[in-house]
Amino acid sequence: MDGENDGLIADFATRGVWERSRDCLFDTRIVHAGSPGRASRGISYSSVLNSQARLKINKYKVAAEERRATFCPLIITVDGVAHASFQAFLRRVSAQLSAKWRRPLSSVTNWVRVRMQISLIRAVDLRLRGSRLKWTSSGFEDGAGLPFLGQ
């Protein structure tokens, strides 16, 4: 992208979600809408989701239009409350998978929602606890790389 939009990177892009042969850029955000600061000011979940979606749209809309693509913010709270655009995306994915797999829409929708909840739990856990991989060594099992460390 040119000019002021250099460096804007969406989380993922896919073709044909909303319109045939047109890319759609997605950027995700997980929000703690029930934080003490927001709760003390009486801010509702819907207003938090809408304000976060507006921030994403303002950031990416021009860059998406330059690529002749659409943009869809995927905003969800840590409690699993999704913004309207996220819900529409999940409905669209469910409908497409239902037609492809020749399964009832209700069972596919349930499967998609469960997968999304599991992904949300894993993302929040990773954010809170860090990586699940342990760093036990520098990767040299036999010591053959030690001469290169001193250079």
Contacts in CASP RR format, 6 or more apart in sequence:
PFRMAT RR
TARGET T0000
AUTHOR 0000-0000-0000
METHOD contacts of the structure
MODEL  1
MDGENDGLIADFATRGVWERSRDCLFDTRIVHAGSPGRASRGISYSSVLN
SQARLKINKYKVAAEERRATFCPLIITVDGVAHASFQAFLRRVSAQLSAK
WRRPLSSVTNWVRVRMQISLIRAVDLRLRGSRLKWTSSGFEDGAGLPFLG
Q
1 7 0 8 1.000
1 8 0 8 1.000
1 63 0 8 1.000
1 66 0 8 1.000
1 67 0 8 1.000
2 66 0 8 1.000
5 62 0 8 1.000
5 63 0 8 1.000
5 66 0 8 1.000
8 59 0 8 1.000
8 60 0 8 1.000
8 63 0 8 1.000
10 25 0 8 1.000
10 26 0 8 1.000
10 27 0 8 1.000
10 60 0 8 1.000
10 64 0 8 1.000
10 71 0 8 1.000
11 26 0 8 1.000
11 27 0 8 1.000
11 28 0 8 1.000
11 74 0 8 1.000
12 25 0 8 1.000
12 26 0 8 1.000
13 23 0 8 1.000
13 24 0 8 1.000
13 25 0 8 1.000
13 26 0 8 1.000
13 69 0 8 1.000
14 23 0 8 1.000
14 24 0 8 1.000
14 26 0 8 1.000
15 21 0 8 1.000
15 22 0 8 1.000
15 23 0 8 1.000
15 24 0 8 1.000
16 22 0 8 1.000
16 23 0 8 1.000
16 24 0 8 1.000
17 24 0 8 1.000
17 70 0 8 1.000
17 72 0 8 1.000
17 89 0 8 1.000
17 92 0 8 1.000
18 24 0 8 1.000
18 70 0 8 1.000
18 72 0 8 1.000
18 92 0 8 1.000
19 70 0 8 1.000
22 68 0 8 1.000
22 69 0 8 1.000
22 70 0 8 1.000
23 67 0 8 1.000
23 68 0 8 1.000
23 69 0 8 1.000
23 70 0 8 1.000
24 69 0 8 1.000
24 70 0 8 1.000
24 71 0 8 1.000
24 72 0 8 1.000
25 60 0 8 1.000
25 63 0 8 1.000
25 64 0 8 1.000
25 67 0 8 1.000
25 69 0 8 1.000
25 70 0 8 1.000
25 71 0 8 1.000
25 72 0 8 1.000
26 71 0 8 1.000
26 72 0 8 1.000
26 73 0 8 1.000
26 74 0 8 1.000
26 89 0 8 1.000
27 56 0 8 1.000
27 59 0 8 1.000
27 60 0 8 1.000
27 71 0 8 1.000
27 73 0 8 1.000
27 74 0 8 1.000
28 73 0 8 1.000
28 74 0 8 1.000
28 75 0 8 1.000
28 76 0 8 1.000
29 52 0 8 1.000
29 56 0 8 1.000
29 73 0 8 1.000
29 74 0 8 1.000
29 75 0 8 1.000
29 76 0 8 1.000
30 76 0 8 1.000
30 77 0 8 1.000
30 78 0 8 1.000
30 120 0 8 1.000
30 123 0 8 1.000
30 124 0 8 1.000
30 127 0 8 1.000
31 48 0 8 1.000
31 49 0 8 1.000
31 52 0 8 1.000
31 75 0 8 1.000
31 76 0 8 1.000
31 77 0 8 1.000
31 78 0 8 1.000
32 77 0 8 1.000
32 78 0 8 1.000
33 43 0 8 1.000
33 45 0 8 1.000
33 48 0 8 1.000
33 49 0 8 1.000
33 77 0 8 1.000
33 78 0 8 1.000
33 79 0 8 1.000
33 81 0 8 1.000
34 45 0 8 1.000
34 48 0 8 1.000
34 77 0 8 1.000
34 79 0 8 1.000
38 48 0 8 1.000
45 77 0 8 1.000
45 81 0 8 1.000
48 77 0 8 1.000
49 75 0 8 1.000
49 77 0 8 1.000
49 81 0 8 1.000
49 82 0 8 1.000
49 83 0 8 1.000
49 84 0 8 1.000
50 83 0 8 1.000
52 73 0 8 1.000
52 75 0 8 1.000
52 83 0 8 1.000
53 73 0 8 1.000
53 75 0 8 1.000
53 83 0 8 1.000
53 85 0 8 1.000
56 71 0 8 1.000
56 73 0 8 1.000
56 75 0 8 1.000
57 71 0 8 1.000
57 73 0 8 1.000
60 71 0 8 1.000
60 73 0 8 1.000
61 71 0 8 1.000
64 70 0 8 1.000
64 71 0 8 1.000
72 85 0 8 1.000
72 89 0 8 1.000
73 83 0 8 1.000
73 85 0 8 1.000
73 86 0 8 1.000
74 82 0 8 1.000
74 83 0 8 1.000
74 85 0 8 1.000
74 86 0 8 1.000
74 89 0 8 1.000
75 82 0 8 1.000
75 83 0 8 1.000
75 85 0 8 1.000
75 86 0 8 1.000
76 82 0 8 1.000
76 83 0 8 1.000
76 86 0 8 1.000
76 120 0 8 1.000
78 120 0 8 1.000
78 124 0 8 1.000
80 117 0 8 1.000
80 120 0 8 1.000
82 90 0 8 1.000
90 109 0 8 1.000
90 112 0 8 1.000
90 113 0 8 1.000
90 116 0 8 1.000
91 109 0 8 1.000
93 112 0 8 1.000
94 105 0 8 1.000
94 108 0 8 1.000
94 109 0 8 1.000
94 112 0 8 1.000
95 105 0 8 1.000
97 103 0 8 1.000
97 108 0 8 1.000
97 112 0 8 1.000
98 104 0 8 1.000
98 105 0 8 1.000
98 108 0 8 1.000
98 109 0 8 1.000
101 108 0 8 1.000
126 132 0 8 1.000
138 149 0 8 1.000
140 146 0 8 1.000
END
